[in-house]
C-alpha cells in the first residue's frame, strides 16, 4: 500500500482503480487545504485592491508564480504567465508570436505524436500566414530518431513545437538535442510539458526551451490553472493575446499601452485560488521527490507490462522498457472496441481512457482508429495493477468473445 495514497481523500474507502492519471491526476489534501485556507482567509480580487485581503491575495498569487518559475528552472518569475491550461498556453504563443513572426514559406516542425493541442494552433497559423507544417516521424515505440530532427529542421524552420512526453506512448523526446538543432537554424522551440511536469524534473534552461507549457490538473493541482514559460526577450516583443482589465498601463478613448510581462498576458481577473493550489501541488511533488515518483511508476509499469505480455490477445504500444512509459500503457484487446473495454472495466470500478487520445495523426500512423490507455501514477499500488490485469484477462469473456 502506498503511504502517499492516504493523502488523497478521493481514495478513502473507495475500491475504484484510477488509471486515467494522464488525463487528470487526483489532488492530495495538502492542495485542497491550501485552497481552502486561501478561500477562508483572504479571497479578494488581486492586483488592484489597496486593502489587506486583496494585498494578501496578490502576494499568494505572485508566490505561486515564483513556485512555478523555480519548479521548471525559469530564471525570472516574470517569465511565467498563468493560463488556464497547456492548450491555452500554446494558443497564446500561436496567436501572439506565431501570427506576428511566421510568413509564407516558413516551416513549423512538429512530431506525428503531438496532442491536438499542439497541432491545431499551428494549423491555424499555417492557414493564416502561409507557413507550412512539417512532421517528424517517430518509430513505432515512440522514439524520435536523430535523423528526423537533423533532416526536417532546416533554414526554413521558424518554430519547432514538440511534446516532452507523448500522451499515448509515454516516450520522452530528446528536447535538448532537438533544441540545439533548432537554435543552430535560428528557430524558436516550444515544448508541450503537459505529460512531463507530473513525472520528471524539468529545467527549461537545460532543455533549451524558448516556450514551455504545462497544466496544473495533470500534476496534482486544480483544473483551470496552467502556465506558459516564455523567454523574457520573446515575451517582451509579443503583443497580448487577450485584452481588457488588469493588463494595461494607460487607456484613452482610442488606444492603450500595456503593462509589462507577465501582466500583459493576464487580462481580466486571474485564477488566484488555482495558482495557490498549483503552488501547493508543486510543494507536494517536491516533497515526494521525482526519484521516488519515477521509481514507483517504473515498478508499477514493469509489473503491468509483465502481466500483459502473458496475454496473447493484448497488443501493447510503446517501448518494451517500463522506464520509457512515464506510467502510460496504451493497448488494444483483439476483437474488442476500446470503448467497450473501458465501459466493461468501469463496471468493475476501473477507470481507463479509450479513444484517439486527441492524437489522431499518431493513431493513423500506428494503423488504429483508437486504443485503450491505462495511465499510472506514484499513488497507485501493485494490488491495483494485479486487479486490473486480472480484469483484463476476463474482458473478452465479458464482452462475449470467449475467454
Ligand atoms: N498536450 C499533451 C501532451 C496532453 O496530454 C494534453 C492533455 O491530455 C494536452 C496537451 C492538453 O492539456 P489541457 O487539456 O490541460 O490543456
Boltz pocket constraint, residues with backbone or C-beta under 6 A from the ligand:
constraints:
  - pocket:
      binder: B
      contacts: [[A, 22], [A, 23], [A, 84], [A, 85], [A, 86], [A, 87], [A, 88], [A, 115], [A, 117], [A, 118], [A, 163], [A, 165], [A, 166], [A, 167], [A, 192], [A, 194], [A, 195], [A, 215]]
      max_distance: 6.0
